[in-house]
């Protein structure tokens, strides 16, 4: 059994309106030293597969086909 932790974030240069809104709210709350906020997704998958190169290939396909928009997002993952 393996646990996969997947992190999806926006690519460099892509506008992040949600991050900008959070950054503005934090500034209004008095947190003045925050320069930038970026928002992403965290996905955790538990699988019966054992940690292997085959599993990593499968997770890569899942990310490409469903979890991340390859035009604007990038992803990383870790199999435990």
C-alpha positions as CSV (number, residue, x, y, z in Angstrom):
1,X,0.0,0.0,0.0
2,X,1.2,3.5,-0.8
3,X,0.2,7.0,-0.1
4,X,0.7,9.7,-2.8
5,X,0.8,13.4,-2.0
6,X,0.2,15.6,-5.0
7,X,0.8,19.4,-5.1
8,X,-0.7,21.4,-8.0
9,X,0.3,25.1,-8.4
10,X,0.1,27.7,-11.1
11,X,2.9,28.1,-13.5
12,X,5.1,31.2,-13.3
13,X,3.6,34.2,-15.0
14,X,0.0,33.0,-14.5
15,X,-2.2,35.5,-12.6
16,X,-3.6,34.2,-9.3
17,X,-6.7,36.3,-8.4
18,X,-7.5,34.1,-5.4
19,X,-3.9,34.6,-4.0
20,X,-4.2,38.3,-4.7
21,X,-7.5,38.6,-2.8
22,X,-6.0,36.7,0.2
23,X,-2.9,38.9,0.1
24,X,-5.1,42.0,0.1
25,X,-7.2,40.7,3.0
26,X,-4.1,39.8,5.0
27,X,-2.7,43.3,4.5
28,X,-6.0,44.9,5.7
29,X,-5.8,42.6,8.8
30,X,-2.4,44.2,9.6
31,X,0.0,41.7,8.2
32,X,2.2,44.1,6.3
33,X,5.3,42.0,5.5
34,X,3.7,39.5,3.2
35,X,4.9,40.1,-0.4
36,X,2.9,37.5,-2.3
37,X,0.3,34.8,-1.8
38,X,-0.2,31.9,-4.2
39,X,-3.0,29.4,-4.0
40,X,-2.8,25.8,-5.1
41,X,-4.3,22.3,-4.5
42,X,-3.2,19.4,-2.4
43,X,-4.5,16.0,-3.2
44,X,-3.8,12.8,-1.3
45,X,-4.4,9.3,-2.8
46,X,-4.1,6.0,-1.0
47,X,-3.6,3.0,-3.3
48,X,-3.2,-0.7,-2.9
49,X,-0.2,-0.5,-5.3
50,X,3.3,-0.7,-3.8
51,X,5.8,2.1,-4.3
52,X,7.3,1.6,-7.7
53,X,8.3,3.2,-11.0
54,X,5.0,1.8,-12.4
55,X,3.0,3.6,-9.7
56,X,4.8,6.8,-10.4
57,X,4.0,6.6,-14.1
58,X,0.3,6.0,-13.2
59,X,0.2,9.0,-10.9
60,X,1.9,11.1,-13.6
61,X,-0.8,10.1,-16.0
62,X,-3.6,10.9,-13.5
63,X,-2.1,14.3,-12.9
64,X,-1.8,15.0,-16.6
65,X,-5.3,13.8,-17.5
66,X,-7.4,15.0,-14.5
67,X,-5.8,16.8,-11.6
68,X,-3.8,19.6,-13.3
69,X,-4.5,21.8,-16.3
70,X,-1.2,21.5,-18.2
71,X,-1.7,24.9,-19.8
72,X,-1.6,26.9,-16.6
73,X,-0.6,24.5,-13.8
74,X,2.4,22.4,-12.8
75,X,2.4,19.6,-10.3
76,X,4.8,17.6,-8.1
77,X,4.1,14.4,-6.2
78,X,5.7,12.2,-3.6
79,X,4.9,8.5,-3.1
80,X,5.3,7.3,0.5
